[in-house]
């Protein structure tokens, strides 16, 4: 019977790859037959399959009507696999079956195995495949692609980027609020009261009373003869003169100008009356001293002729005026 659609793939496909996995498929021709064996000839590629055994078979079976993709199968024939052998210096691999499974036109035989050593040279190689090789049941030729190893990229020394210094954030200076100076209150000067000087008390002039003594005529009229006779001597008129007292008003004034806030200076006016009197002359013998006739009775007058009550009033007025002045200050 004829076969068609053969395929063979290696994974990995690089040259000299060890323990590569091979996947093989072949489609049955026009005649039906039992499945007795499968031969894969890798002598052209010089792949080494001498280490492949039953334990290395991954998949083996039949894809009915060839309607599955890849290595998918409908019938697993691993239980009918009797042997796995190599020949041709380890380049030809043969699978033997017991004939328990039938093959029909259009069926696909599928097998996958590993532990294969790829050839040392890259290229495209023809690989003959045959179903039931002992009876020349059907042959077809597949194509194996072996590639050069993928060059390992030489790592160019990557320039280590110089770390860019991260700019340090400059702290924004915080404006320190300037304290607004509080204006100092200018002390309002308190006007210092200028002490009013106490006027010096003017001494009150004491009027000097004029003497009003009238001389008393004690002689009898000359022509009357009287009881005494005309030859009696007439005593001379005796005139008693009242001495004029002179009043000296001595004013003692003490004035102290004190600093502001100190008590008001005290002015003390002390009138001093110094009576000036002249002693009355003693009356002559035989002369009768007549009392002075002033026309006024001695009703409380002083020696100077001032009424005592008037002096007391003046003194009281001075005291009252002083205290008023002191209280106003």
Phi, psi and omega in degrees: 000150180273158177232159182210172176056045180284154176208149176211130182227145178245141179219111002283164185257002181289154178298146177062017176288131179262156179057040177282151179257131180247139177240127186231135175224149177207138185261137182287145181275216191280337184260145177269149181199170175276156181268111183243335180186169178211132181239138179233119185253110183252024184291327179294322181276339182064037173282146183258116181243019185293341181265001183279131177228184182301323181293345181267357180282121182267317180216139173206131183171196186236133173258100182296131178064008175052047182250008177256162180258149176065230183257020178289141183230160174258329182234123179268119182254018182296333180286347180257001181286123183259330185201157174225117182228160180234157177205181179062045180060037175079022181247352180241130183240130183234132176251132179247135181242167181272355178084019183281343185243139181263150178245137180241161181302131180092351176287156181239129176270131185234135175212141178223136182210161180232193182070041179251142176260120181291158178295163183277349181238144178278157178155181177251124187238140174278135181234110177289136179237145182212129175271137181048065184298334182294337180240010183051057184289323180180135183237151175202157183241125176259175183235128179252130181252120176246129185247159173293151179298143178293119183299133178286118182299127178286122183286114176288137180300118179279124180296123178289117181298133177291121182300127178284128181298125177290122181299129178283127181295124178282126181295127177290121182299130178277123181293120178279118182298129178279125181293126178288121182297134178279120182300133179281126181296123178285118182297128178286119182297129178279119182300129179279124181293120178285117183298128178283119181298136179287121181298139178298126181296128177281127180296134180283123180292127178270117180296137178270113181292138177283135180294133181247022181293128177259125181295135180269124179270110181262357181278140177287154178304140185291329186266356186276339181074322177053195179275347188263350183092157186277352183261004176291136180287138181269120179294146179295149178298132177258120180246118178268114180269126177283118181298141180276113179286135176257125183258119176261112181270108179261117181254116177265113184243122177249116181233125178237125178273115184264159176291161180303138177089357179263158182302151182294135180300147184258128177249119182249117177257114180247102177288128177248120180258115178253103180289131175256115182229151177248125181302134178293139178287146179292139180292147178292160180292137179082003180256131181272125180276118180267144178291140180296136179255103182261353183084356179228142176285155178283082187253064173086024177275157177272177180297333180275356179096359179276139175296138180299323180296324179294319178296320178297319179297318179298317179297318179297320180297321178297317181296313181297317179299322179297313181295325176295317179298317180297320181291326178291330180286000000 
